[in-house]
Amino acid sequence: MRRPLSIVFAGLVAGALTAAGSFVTTSPVSAATIAPTTTCNNALGNGGALCEVTVINTITSAGGSAAVTVRECTGSAGVPTASCSIATSVLTEPVTAVTQCNASINGGGGVLRCRVDVINNFVGVGVAPTAVTVNQCVGSGESGAIGATIVCSPYPATTSGATITQCNGSGNGGTLVGLICSATGTQSAGLTVRINQCNGSTNGGGTLTVCSANITNNVVGAGGTPTPSSGPGSTPGPFPGSGTTVVPFTVTSIGAPSPGLPDTSVAEKAVIQGSGSGAVVLAGLVLIAALALMAAVRRRQPG
């Protein structure tokens, strides 16, 4: 009886492992770095790429923190989102720089889509926001036409040492499909966040570059009453402040996504990370059943 029992037990174990394997999906590995200087998809080769970075900084008189989400995709020019990953992180200090999509996709026919949205919430700290400074679309789109295949807003924008520097030295090489870049928002001396993206990229000819950047500064009173610094519309919601404090606030509208750029979805990350949990539970149940069966058969065997 012992040999057939061992065979049955081995079969059940194999079944458990097979069941687990059938449920697990591989999560893409992100090369992005989430830190005070956040990076995504720099120095890539040919094909297509996408980066979406959302930063929510909280600044208080005692310091600050940040909640960051990065969606990073790579693929072909036709399908730049063939392989995607989403990473989220809460930092114990604000993000002060986002550098992405530079020196990338320089092969012919490449597609590069990148976006940065930054929200700075000043809690009990007075700030005086001013219009964001911009340096973009300089030395770019040599074969394009302004207003047709080259759509940059603002344009011209050549401020030295600007807060947003993007789309410079890009979209060259002939037969430009499109260079679409926009920079909006405000900046404050209370926290400077510099965005540097889509520079020295898509220079292989026949390329499409779509990049946008926006910075919004909100002032939140000590009692939680928000005072948006600019922009129409608002969306209420909670925000993780310094430490474990949760401060109610209102986020000023940060503008529509760049053309063709899908929104970042934290829900997608939850699906990716949670896909294997059911397999673990199922495998555990099968193994328990196998052990119970083996114990029952042994009790019935003659001593």
C-alpha positions, 0 to 999 in steps of 0.5 A: 500500500505504501508505494501507491500512496506515495504515487498519489501524494506525488500526483497531488503535489504536482497538481498543486504546483501546476495550479499555482503556475497557471495563475501567476503572471509575470510583472514587467520590471521597471528601470525607472528610479523613484527618488528626490530625482526621479528618472524614467526611460533615458538613453533607450534605443530604437522603437517606442517608449512612454513615461508618465510621472505623477508627483504629489509633494507635501511641504510643511514648516518641518520638512516634506514628503512625496507620493510618486507614481511612474508608468513606464512602457517600451515597445515598437514604434507601432506599439510603444506600450508593448511592455509596461510597468507601474511603480508607486512609492512614498518618499520621506522628502519632496521630489525636486527633479524629474529627468526622463526620455532624454537621448532616447528612441533615436532610430528611424520612425521612433515614437516617444510619449512622455508626461510629468504632472507635479502638484506641490501642496504647501501646508501652513506655509505661505508661498507666492507662485509665479508663472513657470519658466520654460525652455523648449523646442530649441534646435528641434524639428528641422524638417517640420513646419511650425503649427503643423508638424511642430506644435509647441506651447509656449513658443518660442521659449528660450529661458536659460536655467528654466524650471521646465526644459524639454524637447530641445535638440529632438525630432530631427533627421527628416520627414518629421511626423510630429513634435508636440510639446507643452509646458504649463503651471506655476513655480514657487521659491518654496520648492523648485521642481525641475523637469528635464525631458525629451531632449536629444531624442527622436533624431532618426527621421520620421519620428513622433514626439509628444511630451508635456509637463505641468506644475501646480502649487496649492496652499493648504491652511493649517486647518485644512482649507485649501487655496489653489494657486492657479487654474480652474476647477478642483477635485477634493481628496485626501493627501498624505502629509508629513509622517502619518498626518492626513491633510484634506486638500483640494487639487487644482486642475492640472490640465488635460493629458498630452494628445494620445497619452493614456492616464496613469492607473494605480489600479493596473498595478494592483492587478499586476501585483495581486494576480498570483495570490489566488494561486498560492491559496489554491496550492495550499489547499491542495497540499493540505488535502494531500496530507489529510489523505495520506494520514487517513490511509496510514491509519487504515493500514494494518500495524 
